[in-house]
Amino acid sequence: MDHESIYDAPTSSGKTFMIKHLDGKPLTARQAILAKCAECSGMYVDGREACEIPDCPLWPFMPYNPKKRKSRTLSDEQKKKMAVGLRKHGQLRV
């Protein structure tokens, strides 16, 4: 898919993020996933349908995936250990 055909494709959030990427602007992980899904589907993805390619490494992260990975809730003990590790590496300041 060339640069021109992306601009001519129907509007979708994935298209917007693909253009942002092509313009050299930074993307969040979620934006990059949507851009790649839009590219894979020929810019016709609106993000509201589950991807039908479960072999894709991004499939578990697809926003409307019926088998989407569930987020974890950290226990208090895990949060304390994470804080210790972040302090150790100078990434957490109290």
C-alpha positions in Angstrom: 0.0 0.0 0.0 1.5 3.3 -1.1 1.4 6.6 0.7 -1.1 8.1 -1.7 -3.6 5.3 -1.3 -3.6 5.7 2.4 -4.6 9.3 2.1 -7.4 8.3 -0.3 -8.8 5.5 2.0 -12.0 5.9 4.0 -11.6 7.7 7.3 -10.8 5.5 10.4 -8.8 5.9 13.5 -6.3 3.4 12.2 -5.8 5.5 9.0 -5.2 8.6 11.1 -2.5 6.9 13.1 -0.9 5.4 10.0 -0.6 8.9 8.5 0.8 10.2 11.8 3.4 7.4 11.7 4.3 8.1 8.1 4.7 11.8 9.0 7.3 10.7 11.5 5.3 11.5 14.6 5.4 9.3 17.7 2.6 6.8 18.4 1.4 5.2 21.6 1.3 1.4 21.6 -2.5 1.4 21.1 -2.2 3.8 18.2 0.5 1.7 16.6 -1.7 -1.4 16.9 -4.6 0.4 15.3 -2.4 1.7 12.5 -1.1 -1.8 11.8 -4.6 -3.3 11.8 -5.8 -0.6 9.4 -2.8 -1.3 7.1 -3.5 -5.1 7.2 -7.2 -4.6 6.3 -6.5 -2.2 3.5 -7.5 0.9 5.6 -11.1 -0.4 5.9 -10.9 -1.2 9.6 -13.1 0.9 11.8 -11.9 -0.9 15.0 -15.4 -2.1 15.9 -15.1 -5.6 14.4 -12.9 -8.3 15.8 -10.0 -9.3 13.6 -10.4 -12.7 12.0 -6.7 -13.5 11.9 -6.0 -15.1 15.2 -2.4 -16.0 14.1 -1.5 -12.3 14.0 0.7 -11.3 17.0 -1.4 -8.2 17.6 -4.7 -10.2 17.7 -4.9 -10.4 21.5 -4.6 -6.6 21.7 -7.3 -5.8 19.1 -9.8 -3.4 20.9 -13.0 -5.2 20.0 -11.6 -8.7 20.2 -14.1 -11.1 21.9 -11.2 -13.0 23.5 -9.3 -9.9 24.5 -6.6 -10.2 27.2 -7.9 -9.3 30.6 -6.0 -6.7 32.5 -4.4 -7.7 35.8 -4.9 -6.1 39.1 -1.7 -6.0 41.2 -1.8 -7.0 44.9 -0.4 -4.7 47.5 2.6 -6.9 47.8 3.3 -6.7 44.1 2.9 -2.9 44.1 5.4 -2.6 46.9 7.9 -4.8 45.1 7.4 -2.7 41.9 8.0 0.5 43.9 11.2 -0.9 45.3 12.4 -1.9 41.9 11.6 1.5 40.4 13.3 3.3 43.2 16.4 1.1 42.7 16.6 2.2 39.1 15.9 5.8 39.8 12.5 5.8 38.1 10.4 6.5 41.1 10.8 9.5 43.3 9.0 9.9 46.6 
